[in-house]
Amino acid sequence: MSNQTKGAFFALLATLLWSVNMVIASGIKGHIPPIGLAFWRWTIACIVLSPFAIKSTIESFTVIKKHIRYLMGTAVLGITIFNTLIYFAGKTTSAVNLSLIAISIPLFIVVLSRIIFKEKISTIKIVGIVTIITGVLVLITKGSLEALLHINFTIGDLLMLVACFFFAYYTILVRQKPDELTPKVFLFSVFVIGTIFLLPFYIWEHLFYKKVIFDTKTVLATTYVGIFASLVSYYLWNEAIRLIGTSKTALIYYLIPVFSGILAYFFLGQAIVITQIISMGIIITGLLITNKK
């Protein structure tokens, strides 16, 4: 398997795992407080990864100390802030708005890649991106322009937009990862640092806002997001960036609404309508155009 094929496969798998996460999130809305969900998500990821990474991390302490500012910045953006903001945004805005704003992540990445890495944005890539966005808009609005014009935005939408920018910048930082940091050590260091930064906010939420109730629903949800939507997906996403670059990896993120729609059909019994099928076809076509050499 070539690096291009492997990178695309990794990005697809990461996107699929995040899509499952969105389906789960729709079933636990309001059940777990946002910072509590974020904190236990990353705590579980750290615990599961520690047997495989703690020895290498200790041995690489000098390298970690050398790049501690880089690791702290990456951890704050991708771990501490990004997912926590999404959980807060979900409390005050609709899933439709979140999906619409999520379109901005690949666009932020493409623009930042252009500014920082001087990556060229070819005409065919622009055509592909416009095609993808069209497909996503058809999916969200069910083919109705009137629905798009009448979407109301809230503070949650602003939080989601900020979260998207932070994840885009996280993706850019991952591409700049020093070669001295192995993927395992990098991932574990970022997870631990990001969780440590979350701890004081979690304590405040626990004491003054709402406690996490560890019932079956909470345990199952946090276990999935901690292992698959955090540990596995972030490793796959980071490796995809290393293999095929930021822009190509970012564009595969657009498949999240496609995967989410299919998963919702099978697990939540939500019907797939003709506009969804059309939008999926448009999104996939846009991805093929964008990656055409």
Salt bridges, closest charged atoms under 4 A:
GLU119 OE2 - ARG175 NH1 2.13
GLU180 OE1 - LYS66 NZ 3.33
GLU180 OE1 - HIS67 NE2 2.80
ASP215 OD2 - HIS31 NE2 2.91
GLU239 OE1 - ARG242 NH2 2.80
